[in-house]
């Protein structure tokens, strides 16, 4: 019983922390800025290692991302797509999708 209670409390604390971090990042707490400027702010944050880690995109090199806030999306290109040579095995890139509170979604191409 104690273990399950601890697990539930831990999950709630984690969910509240992620929600609060995302809310602060998109300016929900009284920012009043437009959805497009909030999406641009998040896209700019993804250019840094700490920004990618905050949004759960910390593995690999970020190639491109689409950030949507309340239905308004921006696209940002961060690096060239990987090029496969005909003589080597090539894995290419992967699509990473993240959904956050307050109608924020991020779809990222990671190499």
Number of C-alpha atoms within 10 A of each C-alpha: 6 7 8 9 10 11 12 12 12 12 12 12 12 12 13 12 12 16 15 14 15 19 16 13 17 22 17 14 10 7 11 10 11 14 20 17 16 25 26 21 15 23 24 14 17 25 15 13 14 13 16 18 13 16 18 13 22 16 12 11 16 25 19 22 21 18 25 23 23 14 12 15 18 18 16 16 15 16 13 10 16 14 10 11 8 7 6 7 8 11 10 12 17 13 12 15 14 13 12 14 14 13 12 22 19 24 17 23 22 21 18
